[in-house]
Amino acid sequence: GGDALLFQHLFWFFGHPAVYIIFLPATGMVSSIIPVFARRPTFGHLGLVLSLIAVGFLSFGLWVHHMFATGLPKLGASFFTASSMMIAIPNGVQIFCWLATLWDGRPVIRTPLLFVFGFFFIFVIGGLTGVMLASVPLDLQVHDTYFVVAHFHYVLIGGSVFPLLGAAYFWFPKVTGRMMSERLGRWHFWLAFIGFNAAFFPMHLVGLWGMPRRVYTYPAELGWGNINLFISAGALLFFLSFVLFTFNLVHGALKGTSAGNNPWDAGTLEWATSSPPPSYNFARIPIVTHIEPLWAEREALPVATGLRVDARELLISTVAEAHPDIREKSAAPSIWPLLAALAVGGTFLYSIFTPWAIVWGAAPIAITLIGWFWPKGDPEDEE
């Protein structure tokens, strides 16, 4: 009694926002890397943040563009065409803010920034082909062809893998206290950039020529053999770039030059402590007064004073200005959060099989939550 169309709706309502779960953290990495190597704070920071939120919101309203070939009503298809094209607007705002930051700065070309440049080139192409696929007539023409494969990889590899590689080079010294080789990093970038484009750009062409995906071989007379051989060579080159990256990673961790606390002269807070950082992060909690606090406070970072040294305390700040406000005693280690999670998870898992699970599961959930929130601590804390 299953409904294949309903399954597709449920699958893509989950599956398309999942793409942005992969992509949005990468945009945060790009937003952290660019100001450091542009040597200036991010241009239009508020607009950049709001556009990220807009992308997350809009990502839930365009899943049906995966289903244009299923015979949906034309009015519904037109709505999802519009929403699929609309999401290009906040993405365009992000690209503009990043490029404006570089344009108005004094860029220092290092390996992390090279991967950001690669991200710009590849992701913009993927976004443009996404706008093309949002059009129902073109989507019907290239549905289930290698044009879709090319678009998908330009968006995801360009939009997440290249920023992730840049982030690996950027934060590697913070994690290990050592630097990866800049020369090997540049070789890695160019091998990856050339190999990726050689592998996936021709797929746009064979897709437009009608080459379907999910078919393992094709008649030779179709004439796709040579271009598929070229694609395979590009994929091999792309693979070799990751072999070089792995070698650089291991070599850097074992024999890389000492990084120091802040090798990039970055302005964000993680670079205010040693590399690698101690388990406690900061001996004294710093007060953040600027979006790039280490650039704003070159002499010494202001710190919070008055916290107890014989017990764990949290510093709570004001909501708008983030000024230090009150002290809050940190909770002691407890088994109750784990038990509460097990009770909730078991209840929902069992509810798949019977609705009575919600009734029977309410008791252990209530017990674990009461145990979690029951007042604990010294008599003065209870008062």
Sequence and secondary structure as in RCSB ss.txt:
>XXXX:A:sequence
GGDALLFQHLFWFFGHPAVYIIFLPATGMVSSIIPVFARRPTFGHLGLVLSLIAVGFLSFGLWVHHMFATGLPKL
GASFFTASSMMIAIPNGVQIFCWLATLWDGRPVIRTPLLFVFGFFFIFVIGGLTGVMLASVPLDLQVHDTYFVVA
HFHYVLIGGSVFPLLGAAYFWFPKVTGRMMSERLGRWHFWLAFIGFNAAFFPMHLVGLWGMPRRVYTYPAELGWG
NINLFISAGALLFFLSFVLFTFNLVHGALKGTSAGNNPWDAGTLEWATSSPPPSYNFARIPIVTHIEPLWAEREA
LPVATGLRVDARELLISTVAEAHPDIREKSAAPSIWPLLAALAVGGTFLYSIFTPWAIVWGAAPIAITLIGWFWP
KGDPEDEE
>XXXX:A:secstr
   HHHHHHHHHHHHHHHHHHHHHHHHHHHHHHHHHHHTS  TTHHHHHHHHHHHHHHGGG GGGG GGG   HH
HHHHHHHHHHHTHHHHHHHHHHHHHHHHTS     HHHHHHHHHHHHHHHHHHHHHHHTSHHHHHHHTTBHHHHH
HHHHHHIIIIIHHHHHHHHHHHHHHHSB   HHHHHHHHHHHHHHHHHHHHHHHHHHHTT BSS S   GGGS H
HHHHHHHHHHHHHHHHHHHHHHHHHHHHHH  B  S TT   SGGGGS SS  TTS SS B   SSSHHHH SS 
  B     SSS EEEEE TTT  EEEEEE     SHHHHHHHHHHHHHHHTTT THHHHHHHHHHHHHHHHHHS 
 S HHHH 
